[in-house]
């Protein structure tokens, strides 16, 4: 079973899971369920956006502070058939791609969602 990734402006289906620090709201409530364990720390995101942390440093910190304590097989099994969501477009650097690679290395099929995927 595939795990997909996408961004809020593109995906509007029912299988989305937010891994972002913030997400779109609907009637004052989050639009999607969240997997808070995969969110980057606030300071890391702020420092990256401010240019104080490089992409390589972001990857290092994200792996060591977020992913290191998690089991990718357990997480992947929970996420099968879902679409991991954050704000950045596919070509932009983002933690969603780090998570996708982490899950892929654990044996899961992960790809960027397209409308033709039907999920």
N, C-alpha and C positions, 0 to 999 in steps of 0.2 A: 504494500500500500504506500502510495506516494505522500510525501510531506511537501507542501508548497510554501513559497514566500511571495509576498507582494507588498504594496503600500496602500495606505488608507484612501488616497484619491482614486485608485483604480479598482480595488476589490470592494464589493458591497454585498457579498453573499453571507450565508448563515454559518459558515465554517471557519470564520476568522478568529484568530487568537492574537490579541495585542501583546507585543513584547516591548513596547515603547514606554517611556516615562509618562507620556500623556497620550490621549487619543480623542477622536471626535466624540461628541456627546449627543445624546438624543433625549429630549425632555429632561435634561439635567442628569442623566445617567450615562455611564460609559456605553458606547455602541457595541463593543465586543467584550467577551470574557478576556481576562488578563492572565498571563503567566508571569507574575512579578519576579520570579526567580531569574528570568532571563533579561530583565531590564538592566541597562548599564547604570552604574552609580551616578548620581546627579553631578557630582564634582567632575567626574571623568568626561561626561558629555559636555559640560560647560567649558572645561579646559580645552577640549578638542575644538569646539566651535570658536573659541577665542584664539585658536592658533598656538596655544601653549603646550599642546600634546600632539605629536605626529600620528599618522595612521599606524605606524609600526608600534609606537608606544601605546596607543589605544588598544591594539590587538593584545599586546603583552599584558596590560592591566586587566583587560576584559577576561582573558583566559585565566589569569591568576586570581582575580577577585570574584568572578562570577562562575565561570565554567568549571574551574578546578574542583570545587566541592560537589559537583553534580554528576550523576551517572547518565551518560548520553543514551544508553540503551533504554533505561527507564523513562527518560524524558521523551525519547523518540517514539516509544510505544504509545504514550499518551497523545502525542501530536500527529500520529498517522491519520491521514485524511483531512487534516486541517490546513489552514493558510496562515502562516506567521506574518504578522503585520507590524509595520512601523511607518515612518513618514517619508523616508528617502526613496527616490526612484531607483530602478535596477542598476543603472550605471554609476550611481553615487556610492561613496564609501559609507558603510553602515554596519552596525553590529548584527543585523539580520543575516548578512552574508557570512559573518564569522560563525554564527550559530548553524547556518546551513552547512558549512564546511565541516564543523564539529560533528554534526549528525551524520553527514555523508561518510566521514572517516569511521563512524561507529557502525556502518553497514546499511544505512537508510538511503532510500532514493529521495532526493530533494531537488526541486526545480522551481523556477520562477513561474508563477501562475499566469495562465492565459485564459481568456474567455472560453476558448474551445475545450479547456480541461473540465468544464462543467461542475466544478466543486463549489 
